[in-house]
């Protein structure tokens, strides 16, 4: 079995870090009078009617979001102690850099084309990024990846299903990485709800070096709330909680998310509709003369190779339709990334694309 030690990976300053202890960290439970956190005891300026789930937000929120984690634990079949919640997945990504990567010394590996925040967060934290570019079929180049690893490689970032290529990575390739790399392996599963492949979330007990990222922004339709999830061994979750800001998830977000998590059936129905729309949209687009290729998708978007991609992108803007131009991205030359819309939005897109001439 591969040797793995979280203590060997975490930065020395993080080992020594004494985290900020908030008033709500020092007290748990319910009380009649709160005079511990210097809040405004008179309430919030929303008038008599309030603004929704709560009439006042003058109190600091639960710093560990226990009620949300309890609901997620039931849905995901993962213990509460293995869950971290971030202000979007971006916070989950950034904390891993600050926990494990010494600036100017350590490096990470990404597999382009992939989600851009792995690179951006590395640049912010002054961490070298090594690139194991995907193969032509958008799968991992394991040989290249292995050659990039050295004693200072702390994290390998894998996005599956991948953005922007829309495909899932081969499970056996991911297992090869997990079984042979003694650092942190992150699998970003932001789009897993739209995939035919199962999540790695039930493999957490098997891999102490595994971090799985998921989000409420996609299938759950809560992008405006900014809530990302990290699932990992308790030792990694403890490090997350040590570094995070004391109140990183606001009370309004917590209230709305708790309500949303009671509606799993609605989410599953939306997933079915979006997957059906994805297949229908792909079928119609494939008939258009402007479309060169549609790549298989396990997400809620399509990667579409078209003639004159930039001109088509600009033409769609004139029609009030915004897609993502990926034509200058490695391996995605000439491609647009198109989110699956509502039936009416998809019809409007198709109609506009039919009218386009290069």
N, C-alpha and C positions, 0 to 999 in steps of 0.2 A: 504493500500500500504506500502511496506517495506521502512523504513527510510534509506536514503543514503546521506551522506555528504562527498564530496571530500575533504573538508577542515579538516575533522576529520581523514582522512587517510594519507594525504601527510606529509612527514617528516618535522619537524620544521626548519631544516637547509635549506631545499628546499623552504619553504615558504619565508625565509629571503634572499634567493639567489638573487644576482644581476647578471644576465647572462652577459657573454662577448658580447660586442657590436662591431661587425666587421665593416669595412669600407662599405661593401655592405649592411649591415643592416641600416646604416645611410642615404644611398642614394638609391633610386629606380628609374628605368627608363633608358633612354639612354643618353649618353653624347659624345662629340667629343674628349675630352681629359680627361684621368683618371690619376690623380696624387695623389690619396688618400690612396692607399693600399700598397705602397712600392713594387710593382711588377716589373718585368724586362720589361721595356718599349720597348726593342728591339725585343721581340718576343720569339719563341721557336726554338730549334736546330733541325728542321726536314728537312731542305733543301727546295728547291724551290717548290717541289711537295707536301709538307705536308704529313699527314698520314691518311687522311680520311675526316671526316665530317668538320673539322676545320683545317686550316693551322697553327694555333697557339693556345697554351693553357697557355699563359703567364698571363692571367687574372683569378682572383678567380671566382669560379662559384656562381650562385644564391644560397644563403644559405637556402632558403625555397623551391627551386625547383618548382616554381609556374607553369611553362609551363607543367611539367609532371603532377602535381596535377590537372590542368585544364583538361587534356586529361583523366586522371583516373576518375575524377568527372563525365565526360560524359559516360564513359564505365561502371562504378560501380553504377551510379545514387546516388552518395554521395556528399554532398557539400565539397568544397575545405577545409573549416575550420575544417572538420572532418577527415582529412588525414594527416598522418605523414609518411615520408620516412626515412628508416634507411639503414645503411651499412650492408645489409642482415637482415633477421629477428632476428639474434643474437643481433644486437644493439637494436632493438625494445624490446627484452626480457630483456636485461641488464638494460636499462633505467628504466623500471618499478620497478625493485628491488631498484635502487638508489633513485627513487622518493618516494616509499611508505614503504619500509622495513628498519627499524632501525637495524643495525648489532647487533648481539648478543641478540636481544630482540624479534623481530617479527618472524613470521613463515609463510610458504606458504604450500599449499597442491598440490601434484601431484598425478596422477593416473597411476602407472606403470602396464604393460610396456608402456612406452611412450617416447617422444623425449627427448634425453639426456641433451640438453642444459638448460632445466629448472633446473635440479639438479646442473649442472656445474656453471651456473650463480649464483645460490643460494650459493654455496660453496665459490665462489670468493668474494661474498658480505657478507659472514659470516651470512647467514640467515638460520634458521632451516627449514628443509624439512620434512613434514609429509606425509606419503604415504597411500592413500586409494586405495589399489590394486584392479584392475578390477576383475569383476566376471569371472567365467569360460567361459562365452559367450562374453567376452571382453567388457562388458557394465559397467556403473558406479555402484559402491556399495554406494548408497546414505546414507544408515544407518551408515556405517563405516565413510564416509566423514563427516556427521553431528557430529559424536562423536569426531572427530579430531578438529573441529573448537572451538577456544576460543577467548578471547578478543584481542589476539595478532595475529590472523590470518588475513593477509592483502590481499593475492591473492590466487585464485584457478585456476590452469592451466588445461585446457581441450584441447585435441588434437582431432579434428574430421574433416575429416577422420583421424584415429589414425595411428601413426608410432611407432612400426613396425607391428601392428596387421591388418592394411589395412581396417578396418571397420569404419563406421560412428557410432557415439554415438546416442542413442535414443534422438530425439528432445525434447520429453516431460521431460526427465531427465535433460537435459541442462536447460530447462525453469524452472524446480523446483529449481535448483541451483541459477539461476538468480533472481528468485522471493523471495528467502529466505536468501541469503548470503549478508550481508551489506558491503562487501569489493569488491575488483576488481575481476571480472570473465573474464579470457582470454580464447577465443576460437581460437585455432591455426588452420586455414583453408588452410594450405599450399597445400593440395591436393584436394581442393573443386572442381576444374575444371573437375576432373575425376569422380566425385560422381554423383549419381542419386538424391541426396538430395540437397535442396536449401540452400544457405548461410544464415547466421544470419545477414548479413550486412544491410538488410532493417529494422532490429529491433533496430537499434542504438537509434532512438528517444525514444523508449519505455524503454530502460535500460541505465540510465546514468552511471552505473557501468560496462558496457560491453566494452571490448577491443577485436577487431577481428584482427588477424594477417593473412596476405596473403603474397605471394611472386611472383616474376617474374622468379624464378629459375626453376620451374617445368613445367607447361603447356606452359609458354611463352618461355622456352628454353634459358634463359639468366642467368644461374647459374654463369657464369664467371664474370658477372658484379657486383654481390652482391648488390641487391636492394630488400629490404623487405618493406612491407607496414603495417601500423597500422591504423585502423579505430576506432574512438571513439568519445565520447562527446567532444565538444570544450574545456571544462575545462581540460580534460585529455590531449588533443593535445597541449594545451598551456603549460602544464607541460613538455611534451616531448620536445617542442621547447626551453624551458627554460634551459634544461639540456644538450641537444645534443651539440657536438662540432660545432663550427661555420660553417665549410664547410664539412659536413660529407658525402656528395655525390659529387664526382668529376665531372668536366665538361665533360670529355670524356664519362663517364657513362650516364650523363644527355642527351648528344647528341644522343647516340645510342638508349637509351630508348625512347626518343621522336619519333625517326624514327620507332622503333618497334611497338609502340602503334598505329600507323596508319594502321597496318596490322592484325586487329582482325580476318578477314576471314581466314588468314593463320593459326592463332592459333587454331581457331575452327576446321579447317580441320585436324591439327595435333592431336588434342584431339580425334577426331573420329577415326583416324587411330590407335592411341595408345590404345584406349578402345577396338577396334576390335582385335588388336594383343593380348591384355591382355586376352580376352575371348578365343581366339584360342590357346594361349600358355597354359592356364589353362586346356583346353580340352585335349591337347596332353599329358601334364605332368601327368594328372590324370590316364592315361593308363599305365604309367611306373610302373613296379613292385617295384622300389626303392622308389616310392612316397607313403607315408602313408595317407596324407591329404593335400588338398589345401583349405585355408580359403577364404571366400568371400572377394572380394576387391572392394573398392570405390576409389582406388588410381592408380598410374602408376607402381605399383609393386605387387608381390604376396608373401604371407607368406606361405611357403611350408614345411610341415613336412615330413622328409625323414628318411630312415634307415641309420644309421651311418653318421649323418650330418657333423661332423667335418672331417671325412675321405673324404666325397664327396666334401666338400669345398676345401680341400687340393688337391684333384685330379683335380678339375676344374682349380685350379691355374696352374697346370702343363700343362693344355691345353690352357693357356692364357686367361682364363675366370675368372673374379672377381665377386663374389656375396658377400653377407653379411652373416656371420655366426651369427645367433641369438640363437644358441642352449643352451647357458648358461643364457639367459634372462628369468626372471620369467614369467611363463605361455607360454613361447615359446620354451620349451625344445624340442630339436631335429629338430629345424626349420632353414631353410635358407630363407633370404629375397632376392628376385630376381626381379630386375628392368626389366620392359618390354623394350626390345631392338627393333632394326629394324627387319624386317622379316628375313634377313640373319643372324643377331646375334642370334635371337631366334632359328633358325634352327641349328646353330652351338652348342648352349647350349643343345638342345634336343639330338643331335647326341652324344655329350660328355657324357651326363647323361645316355644314353642307354648303353654306353660302360663301365660305372662304375660298379665295383663289390666290395662289402665291404670286 
